[in-house]
Amino acid sequence: MHGRVKVKTTLEQQEAKRKEREKKLELYVSATQAALNKREAGQLDKEALELTAQILALNPDFASLWNLRREVFLALGTERSEEEIRTLYVGELSFLESCLRVNPKSYGTWYHRCWVMQHMPEPDWSRELQLCNRFLEIDERNFHCWDYRRIVTHSSQVPDADELDLTSSLITKNFSNYSSWHYRSKLLPRIHPDPERHGRLSEETLLSELELVQNAFFTDPNDQSAWFYHRWLLGRGDPPLSIRCILADLEVPFVTATFSHPVLVGSDLILFIDERPVMVTWKTPEGKEKPSLVWVCDVPKDRLSAHCQHKIKVIWKDGEAKKECSSYPGKRVTWFRDSVTEDKIFSLELSEGKSNVLQRELQSCKELQELEPDNKWCLLTIILLMRALDPLLYEEETLHYFETLKAVDPMRSGYYDDLRSKFQMENAILKMEYAESNLVIVVDKKLTRLCHIDHLVLVSHMCLSNNRLRSLPRDISMLLSIELPLLFSSLSRDRVAHRVGRGICLDLLLKCARSWPPFFGTSSPHQILEVDDNEVSHLEGEWNLPRLEELSLQCNKISKVSDLQPLVSCRRLSVLRLQGNPLCEIADVQDQLKAFLPQVDTIEI
């Protein structure tokens, strides 16, 4: 046996490793405690730097110790000369590089490096730019490094055009470089801004980018990076803030202002009646202090009268946005809103050049989809392109692609159902606007959720039957809260027929006119909400529908009287239809409902 090396058994190796780990842990804990003790004692010196360095070299994510090092540097800065401090900071940068080699995605390390560069005298930002290049070569999607690079380029005033060239180079090497695509989306609006829409590109640049990104997803159709960038290119941007609609009820009285963007209203929104400011308190329909599209205020009764003529105006931030309307004697409600042609609610007005390019993009994606029939990114992009071009013209084709998309990607069918519901509501609002109607019909559209309710403050009748809604949210209180005559009464058949080319269903609108005569004419309409043949099991929150007169919830899943609690606040509700709900099987349900909703004259079960 002499001369032979003894080979340790597996158990012996495990025991040796355990003891080694315990020794390292003991040293780690003792060094940590010593460093924290020095901090507690106020001993912010070089020894504290040495102790924390031992620990951070092993674990760069120990945030408390990075905080301690910054405290030490600040303390030493009051005691040492500028040259000594500069030497310490240079050494700190070298130490940080070693920490980044241990963990290139350490939040604490990158943040501390940024702090050091901002505090050290005469920082060398060009060296930092080279450091970023080296780490991005190792991992091109290291978003910590990308964030730090933005700070470096800003501090060293690197031209945006140079950074854009960098993204072009990286994308050419690898189309899957998502971080480069993202960085590109931040640079281009600064270099080639759209003069009318903040955060968007000039048309010429947009067309060029569409061609670039098309090359990317034709090269690798399954990579999501280029598809996401393509979706950003199709985005709307932020048009200038405007007040889309103003409405005044002279009997209650109150004024409602609807914005194009959610805003938080304080003293910035001022109400004028007959050119005189009125002190009012604005609130959201839900009564919550949060950004909202819709703001309402009660008006002193002595300032508005249905028997007098008034000029009502709201001004946002000294004229940044404003809207006004006039009332006339005998008219209880007055309003003014932008037409759908003046205010692109869900899309942008396309120039001929942009429209032609999008048409070519759509055709190319359809050709790609024939080659890659199971590519979900391609299918979704086809839908988005059709909506960018004309949501009503391509409505039926869009629904077909949604069905294909759900079959290809069943794991996300719920998301696609909600997205389809959003688009269906947008189409319904567009049809209402084009028909100049206060009637919204979204029947048999497989809706799973309600969207854009805050765009419907002028609606007096809404039909949501034959869908897949599971509940009616509290946001529905924004609807049907205002007693209005339908504008459709002022449209001739010829004028409505002219709008059919935009996807308006003429026969359905005329059928509504025959079926619901109270809605047409100059008298105020009954307010009706129809939600038959859905999956509604309860009504959410508190409803603020003081003028709702008819509610139909037939063939849903309401099982208890208490599920109808929000209807208690509907003082004018006179007709409630509940046939086909599990609730109808309760023996004395009629008596329970009469006791629960004494204001309702007719309850059909």
ROKETOR-451784 format. One record per residue (C-alpha): residue number from 1; z negated, x negated, y. Coordinates in nm, 2 decimals, m for minus. Each point is the difference from the previous one (the first is absolute). Example, Ala and Ser with C-alpha at 12.3 -4.5 7.8 and 13.67 -1.06 7.14 Angstrom:
2
   num        Z        X        Y
     1    m0.78    m1.23    m0.45
     2     0.07    m0.14     0.34
REM end
This chain:
605
   num        Z        X        Y
     1     0.00     0.00     0.00
     2    m0.03    m0.30     0.23
     3     0.27    m0.03     0.27
     4     0.08     0.37     0.00
     5    m0.04     0.20     0.32
     6    m0.23     0.30    m0.05
     7     0.18     0.32     0.09
     8    m0.22     0.27     0.15
     9    m0.01     0.34    m0.17
    10     0.11     0.31     0.19
    11    m0.36     0.11     0.04
    12    m0.10    m0.34     0.14
    13     0.29     0.02     0.25
    14    m0.11     0.34     0.12
    15    m0.36    m0.11     0.04
    16     0.11    m0.31     0.20
    17     0.21     0.22     0.23
    18    m0.29     0.24     0.04
    19    m0.23    m0.28     0.11
    20     0.26    m0.13     0.24
    21     0.04     0.34     0.16
    22    m0.37     0.04     0.03
    23    m0.03    m0.34     0.17
    24     0.28     0.09     0.25
    25    m0.16     0.34     0.06
    26    m0.33    m0.16     0.07
    27     0.15    m0.25     0.25
    28     0.20     0.29     0.16
    29    m0.31     0.22     0.04
    30    m0.21    m0.28     0.13
    31     0.27    m0.12     0.25
    32     0.05     0.36     0.12
    33    m0.38     0.05     0.05
    34    m0.03    m0.33     0.18
    35     0.28     0.10     0.24
    36    m0.14     0.34     0.07
    37    m0.35    m0.15     0.06
    38     0.15    m0.24     0.26
    39     0.16     0.30     0.17
    40    m0.33     0.19     0.00
    41    m0.18    m0.31     0.14
    42     0.27    m0.04     0.27
    43     0.10    m0.34    m0.12
    44     0.37     0.02     0.08
    45     0.11    m0.36    m0.06
    46     0.24    m0.21    m0.20
    47    m0.21     0.03    m0.31
    48     0.05     0.38     0.01
    49     0.38    m0.07     0.00
    50    m0.03    m0.23    m0.30
    51    m0.21     0.25    m0.20
    52     0.24     0.29     0.07
    53     0.30    m0.22    m0.08
    54    m0.13    m0.06    m0.35
    55    m0.01     0.37    m0.07
    56     0.31     0.11     0.18
    57     0.21    m0.27    m0.18
    58    m0.09     0.19    m0.32
    59     0.00     0.36     0.15
    60     0.20     0.03     0.32
    61    m0.08     0.38     0.02
    62    m0.36    m0.04     0.09
    63     0.02     0.17     0.34
    64    m0.36    m0.07     0.11
    65     0.05    m0.37    m0.03
    66     0.31     0.00     0.22
    67    m0.20     0.19     0.26
    68    m0.27    m0.28    m0.03
    69     0.27    m0.27     0.06
    70     0.12     0.17     0.31
    71    m0.35     0.02     0.13
    72    m0.04    m0.37    m0.07
    73     0.32    m0.09     0.19
    74    m0.11     0.21     0.30
    75    m0.34    m0.17     0.00
    76     0.15    m0.35    m0.03
    77     0.25     0.08     0.28
    78    m0.29     0.00     0.25
    79    m0.14    m0.33    m0.12
    80     0.30    m0.23    m0.09
    81     0.28    m0.14     0.21
    82     0.34     0.15     0.00
    83     0.15    m0.28    m0.21
    84    m0.28     0.03    m0.26
    85     0.06     0.38    m0.02
    86     0.37    m0.05    m0.03
    87    m0.06    m0.24    m0.30
    88    m0.22     0.26    m0.16
    89     0.26     0.27     0.04
    90     0.28    m0.22    m0.14
    91    m0.22    m0.07    m0.30
    92    m0.06     0.37    m0.03
    93     0.37     0.07    m0.02
    94     0.04    m0.25    m0.28
    95    m0.29     0.16    m0.19
    96     0.15     0.35     0.05
    97     0.33    m0.13    m0.16
    98    m0.20    m0.10    m0.31
    99    m0.16     0.34    m0.01
   100     0.34     0.17     0.03
   101     0.12    m0.20    m0.30
   102    m0.29     0.15    m0.20
   103     0.09     0.36     0.12
   104     0.31     0.04     0.22
   105    m0.09     0.36     0.06
   106    m0.36    m0.04     0.12
   107    m0.07     0.23     0.29
   108    m0.29    m0.21     0.13
   109     0.19    m0.32    m0.01
   110     0.30     0.12     0.20
   111    m0.22     0.18     0.25
   112    m0.21    m0.32     0.05
   113     0.31    m0.21     0.05
   114     0.12     0.24     0.27
   115    m0.34    m0.03     0.17
   116     0.00    m0.38    m0.02
   117     0.35    m0.01     0.17
   118    m0.11     0.23     0.27
   119    m0.31    m0.21     0.08
   120     0.11    m0.36    m0.05
   121     0.12    m0.19     0.31
   122     0.38    m0.06     0.00
   123     0.09     0.17    m0.33
   124     0.32    m0.12    m0.17
   125     0.18     0.33    m0.07
   126     0.32    m0.17    m0.13
   127    m0.20    m0.15    m0.28
   128    m0.13     0.35    m0.09
   129     0.35     0.13    m0.01
   130     0.09    m0.27    m0.25
   131    m0.31     0.09    m0.20
   132     0.11     0.37    m0.01
   133     0.35    m0.12    m0.13
   134    m0.16    m0.19    m0.28
   135    m0.22     0.28    m0.12
   136     0.28     0.25     0.03
   137     0.21    m0.22    m0.23
   138    m0.28     0.02    m0.25
   139    m0.03     0.38     0.03
   140     0.25     0.18     0.23
   141    m0.21     0.32    m0.02
   142    m0.33    m0.14     0.12
   143    m0.07     0.25     0.27
   144    m0.31    m0.19     0.12
   145     0.24    m0.29     0.08
   146     0.25     0.24     0.17
   147    m0.28     0.14     0.22
   148    m0.11    m0.35     0.09
   149     0.36    m0.09     0.07
   150     0.03     0.28     0.26
   151    m0.30    m0.14     0.18
   152     0.14    m0.35    m0.01
   153     0.35     0.10     0.13
   154    m0.16     0.21     0.28
   155    m0.23    m0.28     0.11
   156     0.27    m0.26    m0.01
   157     0.26     0.23     0.15
   158     0.25    m0.03    m0.28
   159     0.31     0.21     0.09
   160     0.03     0.32    m0.19
   161     0.37    m0.09    m0.07
   162    m0.12    m0.31    m0.19
   163    m0.23     0.20    m0.22
   164     0.27     0.25    m0.06
   165     0.22    m0.28    m0.13
   166    m0.28    m0.10    m0.23
   167    m0.02     0.35    m0.15
   168     0.38     0.00    m0.05
   169    m0.02    m0.33    m0.19
   170    m0.29     0.11    m0.22
   171     0.17     0.34    m0.08
   172     0.32    m0.18    m0.08
   173    m0.19    m0.21    m0.26
   174    m0.18     0.30    m0.14
   175     0.08     0.36     0.08
   176    m0.34     0.09    m0.15
   177    m0.19    m0.17     0.28
   178    m0.18     0.32     0.13
   179    m0.20    m0.19     0.26
   180     0.31    m0.14     0.16
   181     0.15     0.35     0.02
   182    m0.32     0.12     0.16
   183    m0.01    m0.28     0.25
   184     0.36     0.07     0.09
   185    m0.10     0.36     0.08
   186    m0.25    m0.13     0.25
   187     0.24    m0.25     0.16
   188     0.31     0.20     0.04
   189    m0.14     0.28     0.23
   190    m0.11    m0.28     0.24
   191     0.33    m0.19    m0.01
   192     0.24     0.30     0.00
   193    m0.21     0.31     0.12
   194     0.13     0.35     0.03
   195    m0.03     0.08     0.37
   196    m0.09     0.36    m0.08
   197    m0.24    m0.02    m0.30
   198    m0.29    m0.24    m0.03
   199    m0.01    m0.21    m0.32
   200     0.36     0.06    m0.10
   201     0.32    m0.20     0.01
   202     0.31     0.01     0.21
   203     0.29     0.18    m0.17
   204     0.21    m0.31    m0.05
   205    m0.29    m0.19    m0.16
   206    m0.08     0.30    m0.22
   207     0.35     0.02    m0.14
   208    m0.01    m0.38    m0.07
   209    m0.34     0.03    m0.18
   210     0.13     0.29    m0.21
   211     0.28    m0.22    m0.13
   212    m0.24    m0.28    m0.08
   213    m0.25     0.22    m0.19
   214     0.28     0.17    m0.19
   215     0.11    m0.34    m0.14
   216    m0.36    m0.05    m0.11
   217    m0.05     0.31    m0.20
   218     0.35    m0.02    m0.15
   219    m0.09    m0.35    m0.12
   220    m0.33     0.12    m0.16
   221    m0.03     0.38     0.00
   222    m0.34     0.00    m0.16
   223    m0.18    m0.21     0.26
   224    m0.20     0.21     0.24
   225    m0.01    m0.24     0.29
   226     0.35     0.07     0.14
   227    m0.04     0.38    m0.06
   228    m0.32     0.01     0.21
   229     0.17    m0.19     0.28
   230     0.29     0.24    m0.02
   231    m0.24     0.29     0.04
   232    m0.14    m0.16     0.31
   233     0.35    m0.04     0.14
   234     0.05     0.38    m0.04
   235    m0.33     0.08     0.17
   236    m0.01     0.20     0.32
   237    m0.21    m0.23     0.23
   238    m0.22     0.14     0.27
   239     0.18     0.20     0.26
   240    m0.18     0.05     0.33
   241    m0.30     0.23     0.00
   242     0.08     0.35     0.12
   243    m0.15     0.34     0.01
   244     0.23     0.21    m0.23
   245    m0.15     0.34     0.07
   246    m0.23     0.18     0.24
   247    m0.13     0.35    m0.07
   248    m0.23     0.22     0.21
   249    m0.17     0.32    m0.11
   250    m0.10     0.19     0.32
   251    m0.22     0.26    m0.17
   252    m0.25    m0.22    m0.19
   253     0.08    m0.23     0.20
   254     0.08    m0.35    m0.14
   255     0.27    m0.27     0.03
   256     0.14    m0.20    m0.29
   257     0.19    m0.34     0.04
   258     0.19    m0.15    m0.29
   259     0.09    m0.38     0.01
   260     0.27    m0.19    m0.17
   261    m0.27    m0.26    m0.13
   262    m0.36     0.05    m0.09
   263    m0.21    m0.08     0.30
   264    m0.37     0.00     0.09
   265    m0.05     0.21     0.31
   266    m0.28    m0.06     0.25
   267     0.04     0.02     0.37
   268     0.37    m0.12    m0.03
   269     0.14     0.35    m0.05
   270    m0.02     0.22     0.31
   271     0.07     0.37     0.03
   272     0.15     0.14     0.32
   273     0.03     0.37     0.07
   274     0.20     0.09     0.30
   275     0.00    m0.37     0.10
   276    m0.38    m0.02     0.01
   277    m0.19    m0.21    m0.26
   278    m0.24     0.20    m0.23
   279    m0.31    m0.16    m0.16
   280     0.03     0.07    m0.38
   281    m0.11    m0.15    m0.33
   282     0.28    m0.08    m0.24
   283    m0.07     0.01    m0.38
   284     0.19    m0.01    m0.32
   285     0.05     0.32    m0.20
   286    m0.25    m0.13    m0.26
   287    m0.25    m0.10     0.28
   288     0.00    m0.36    m0.11
   289     0.01    m0.30     0.23
   290     0.30    m0.18    m0.14
   291     0.36    m0.07     0.09
   292     0.21     0.32    m0.04
   293     0.34     0.15     0.09
   294    m0.15     0.32     0.11
   295    m0.27     0.05     0.28
   296    m0.14     0.33     0.12
   297    m0.22     0.09     0.30
   298    m0.17     0.32     0.11
   299     0.09     0.10     0.36
   300    m0.24     0.18     0.24
   301     0.10     0.37     0.01
   302     0.02     0.01     0.37
   303     0.28    m0.27     0.00
   304     0.25     0.19    m0.23
   305     0.10     0.36     0.00
   306     0.27     0.19    m0.19
   307     0.06     0.21     0.31
   308     0.10    m0.30     0.23
   309     0.26    m0.26     0.00
   310    m0.12    m0.36    m0.07
   311     0.14    m0.34    m0.03
   312    m0.18    m0.20    m0.28
   313     0.04    m0.37    m0.04
   314    m0.16    m0.28    m0.20
   315     0.03    m0.37     0.09
   316    m0.09    m0.29    m0.22
   317    m0.11    m0.33     0.15
   318     0.13     0.04     0.36
   319     0.34     0.13    m0.10
   320     0.07    m0.21    m0.31
   321     0.07     0.34    m0.17
   322     0.00     0.35     0.14
   323     0.11     0.35    m0.07
   324    m0.01     0.33     0.19
   325     0.07     0.37    m0.05
   326    m0.02     0.31     0.22
   327    m0.15     0.34    m0.08
   328     0.11     0.34     0.14
   329    m0.20     0.32     0.07
   330    m0.04     0.20    m0.32
   331     0.08    m0.29    m0.23
   332    m0.31    m0.10    m0.20
   333     0.13    m0.32    m0.16
   334     0.23    m0.27     0.15
   335     0.12    m0.33    m0.14
   336     0.26    m0.27     0.04
   337     0.11    m0.24    m0.28
   338     0.26    m0.26    m0.05
   339     0.30     0.11    m0.20
   340     0.08    m0.17    m0.32
   341     0.30    m0.16     0.17
   342    m0.21    m0.15     0.28
   343    m0.28    m0.12    m0.23
   344     0.09    m0.16    m0.33
   345    m0.31     0.10    m0.19
   346     0.06    m0.18    m0.33
   347     0.30    m0.22     0.05
   348     0.20    m0.19     0.26
   349     0.32     0.09     0.17
   350     0.26    m0.22    m0.17
   351     0.29    m0.17     0.19
   352     0.34     0.00    m0.16
   353    m0.03    m0.36    m0.10
   354    m0.34     0.04    m0.16
   355     0.10     0.32    m0.17
   356     0.31    m0.18    m0.15
   357    m0.21    m0.28    m0.13
   358    m0.26     0.23    m0.16
   359     0.29     0.19    m0.17
   360     0.12    m0.33    m0.14
   361    m0.35    m0.09    m0.11
   362    m0.03     0.34    m0.17
   363     0.32    m0.04    m0.18
   364    m0.09    m0.36    m0.11
   365    m0.34     0.12    m0.13
   366     0.17     0.28    m0.20
   367     0.23    m0.25    m0.15
   368    m0.29    m0.22    m0.09
   369    m0.18     0.30    m0.15
   370     0.29     0.06    m0.23
   371    m0.04    m0.36    m0.13
   372    m0.38     0.02     0.00
   373    m0.08     0.37    m0.08
   374    m0.37    m0.07    m0.06
   375    m0.07    m0.20     0.32
   376    m0.27     0.20     0.19
   377     0.04    m0.21     0.31
   378     0.37     0.09     0.02
   379    m0.06     0.37    m0.05
   380    m0.28     0.02     0.26
   381     0.22    m0.19     0.25
   382     0.28     0.24    m0.05
   383    m0.24     0.28     0.09
   384    m0.12    m0.18     0.31
   385     0.36    m0.07     0.11
   386     0.11     0.36    m0.03
   387    m0.30     0.11     0.21
   388     0.08    m0.26     0.26
   389     0.36     0.13     0.02
   390    m0.06     0.38    m0.01
   391    m0.30     0.15    m0.18
   392     0.13     0.35     0.00
   393     0.36    m0.08    m0.11
   394    m0.13    m0.20    m0.30
   395    m0.29     0.22    m0.08
   396     0.12     0.12    m0.34
   397     0.13    m0.34    m0.11
   398    m0.33    m0.15     0.10
   399    m0.19     0.24    m0.23
   400     0.23    m0.10    m0.28
   401    m0.08    m0.37     0.05
   402    m0.37     0.08     0.00
   403     0.03     0.15    m0.34
   404     0.18    m0.30    m0.13
   405    m0.26    m0.23     0.16
   406    m0.28     0.18    m0.17
   407     0.17    m0.03    m0.34
   408     0.05    m0.37     0.06
   409    m0.35    m0.07     0.13
   410    m0.23     0.27    m0.15
   411    m0.31    m0.21     0.08
   412     0.04     0.08     0.37
   413     0.13     0.36    m0.03
   414    m0.30     0.12     0.20
   415     0.09    m0.22     0.29
   416     0.36     0.11    m0.01
   417    m0.11     0.37    m0.01
   418    m0.20    m0.06     0.32
   419     0.28    m0.19     0.17
   420     0.25     0.28    m0.09
   421    m0.25     0.25     0.14
   422    m0.02    m0.19     0.32
   423     0.38    m0.01     0.04
   424     0.02     0.37    m0.09
   425    m0.25     0.09     0.28
   426     0.20    m0.22     0.24
   427     0.31     0.19    m0.09
   428    m0.17     0.33     0.05
   429    m0.12    m0.10     0.35
   430     0.35    m0.12     0.09
   431     0.15     0.33    m0.11
   432    m0.26     0.19     0.20
   433     0.08    m0.21     0.31
   434     0.37     0.04    m0.04
   435    m0.04     0.38    m0.05
   436    m0.23     0.01     0.30
   437    m0.24     0.20    m0.21
   438    m0.38     0.02    m0.05
   439     0.06     0.08    m0.36
   440    m0.05    m0.27    m0.27
   441     0.13     0.07    m0.36
   442    m0.06    m0.25    m0.27
   443     0.05     0.20    m0.31
   444     0.06    m0.13    m0.36
   445     0.00    m0.37     0.11
   446    m0.25    m0.14    m0.24
   447    m0.24    m0.09     0.28
   448    m0.31    m0.19    m0.12
   449    m0.14    m0.06     0.35
   450     0.03     0.12     0.36
   451     0.11    m0.25     0.26
   452     0.07     0.00     0.37
   453    m0.20     0.31     0.06
   454    m0.08    m0.13     0.35
   455     0.37     0.05     0.09
   456    m0.04     0.38    m0.05
   457    m0.22     0.12     0.28
   458     0.25     0.26     0.10
   459     0.04     0.15    m0.35
   460    m0.09     0.37    m0.04
   461     0.11     0.06    m0.36
   462     0.00    m0.25    m0.29
   463     0.13     0.06    m0.35
   464    m0.10    m0.26    m0.27
   465     0.05     0.20    m0.31
   466     0.12    m0.13    m0.34
   467    m0.12    m0.35     0.04
   468    m0.26    m0.23    m0.17
   469    m0.27    m0.01     0.27
   470    m0.35    m0.04    m0.14
   471    m0.20     0.08     0.32
   472     0.04     0.10     0.36
   473    m0.14    m0.27     0.22
   474    m0.20     0.06     0.32
   475     0.30    m0.14     0.20
   476     0.16     0.34    m0.06
   477    m0.23     0.12     0.29
   478     0.25    m0.16     0.24
   479     0.25     0.27    m0.11
   480     0.01     0.36     0.07
   481    m0.27    m0.04     0.27
   482     0.22     0.12     0.28
   483     0.14     0.34     0.05
   484     0.37    m0.04     0.08
   485     0.32     0.20    m0.02
   486     0.26    m0.17    m0.22
   487     0.27    m0.18     0.20
   488     0.25     0.11    m0.27
   489     0.00     0.34     0.17
   490     0.20    m0.15     0.29
   491     0.27    m0.15    m0.23
   492     0.32     0.19    m0.08
   493     0.15    m0.01    m0.35
   494     0.28    m0.22     0.13
   495    m0.25    m0.26     0.15
   496    m0.19    m0.01    m0.33
   497     0.32    m0.03    m0.20
   498     0.10    m0.30     0.22
   499    m0.31    m0.18    m0.13
   500     0.07     0.06    m0.37
   501     0.20    m0.33     0.00
   502    m0.34    m0.17     0.05
   503    m0.13     0.14    m0.33
   504    m0.15     0.33     0.14
   505     0.00     0.28    m0.24
   506     0.15     0.29     0.20
   507    m0.05     0.26    m0.27
   508    m0.36    m0.09    m0.05
   509    m0.07     0.02     0.38
   510     0.17     0.33     0.03
   511    m0.18     0.13    m0.30
   512    m0.33    m0.09     0.17
   513     0.12     0.19     0.31
   514     0.05     0.31    m0.21
   515    m0.31    m0.04    m0.22
   516    m0.25    m0.07     0.28
   517     0.09     0.22     0.30
   518    m0.33    m0.06     0.18
   519     0.11    m0.36     0.06
   520     0.30     0.08     0.20
   521     0.00     0.14     0.35
   522    m0.22    m0.06     0.30
   523    m0.33     0.12    m0.15
   524    m0.24    m0.26    m0.15
   525     0.05    m0.04    m0.37
   526    m0.24     0.05    m0.29
   527    m0.09    m0.34    m0.14
   528     0.07    m0.04    m0.37
   529    m0.05    m0.28    m0.24
   530     0.16     0.02    m0.35
   531    m0.11    m0.24    m0.27
   532     0.09     0.20    m0.32
   533     0.08    m0.16    m0.33
   534    m0.16    m0.34     0.05
   535    m0.30    m0.18    m0.16
   536    m0.25     0.06     0.28
   537    m0.36     0.00    m0.13
   538    m0.19    m0.01     0.33
   539     0.03     0.00     0.37
   540    m0.13    m0.32     0.17
   541    m0.22    m0.04     0.31
   542    m0.04     0.24     0.29
   543     0.30     0.20     0.11
   544     0.05     0.08     0.36
   545     0.24     0.29    m0.03
   546    m0.13     0.27     0.22
   547     0.33     0.20     0.00
   548     0.10    m0.03    m0.36
   549     0.06     0.36    m0.12
   550     0.17    m0.03    m0.34
   551    m0.06    m0.26    m0.27
   552     0.17     0.01    m0.34
   553    m0.14    m0.22    m0.28
   554     0.15     0.17    m0.30
   555     0.03    m0.18    m0.34
   556    m0.21    m0.30     0.08
   557    m0.32    m0.14    m0.17
   558    m0.28     0.13     0.22
   559    m0.29     0.08    m0.24
   560    m0.30     0.07     0.23
   561    m0.06     0.21     0.31
   562    m0.16    m0.31     0.17
   563     0.33    m0.18    m0.03
   564     0.11     0.22     0.29
   565    m0.28    m0.11     0.23
   566     0.22    m0.11     0.29
   567     0.14     0.35     0.04
   568    m0.34     0.12     0.13
   569     0.10    m0.14     0.34
   570     0.33     0.19     0.01
   571    m0.12     0.29     0.21
   572     0.33     0.19     0.01
   573     0.10    m0.04    m0.36
   574     0.08     0.35    m0.12
   575     0.21    m0.05    m0.32
   576    m0.08    m0.24    m0.29
   577     0.21    m0.01    m0.31
   578    m0.16    m0.17    m0.31
   579     0.19     0.15    m0.30
   580     0.05    m0.24    m0.29
   581    m0.31    m0.22     0.07
   582    m0.28    m0.06    m0.26
   583    m0.23     0.15     0.26
   584     0.15     0.34    m0.08
   585    m0.16     0.00    m0.35
   586    m0.35     0.02     0.15
   587    m0.14     0.35    m0.06
   588    m0.13     0.09     0.35
   589     0.23    m0.24     0.19
   590     0.12     0.28     0.24
   591    m0.36     0.07     0.11
   592    m0.08    m0.37     0.03
   593     0.30    m0.06     0.22
   594    m0.07     0.30     0.22
   595    m0.35    m0.13     0.06
   596     0.12    m0.36     0.05
   597     0.29     0.09     0.23
   598    m0.10     0.33     0.18
   599     0.26    m0.04     0.27
   600     0.29     0.03    m0.26
   601     0.13     0.35    m0.03
   602     0.23    m0.05    m0.30
   603    m0.07    m0.23    m0.29
   604     0.26     0.02    m0.27
   605    m0.11    m0.12    m0.34
REM end
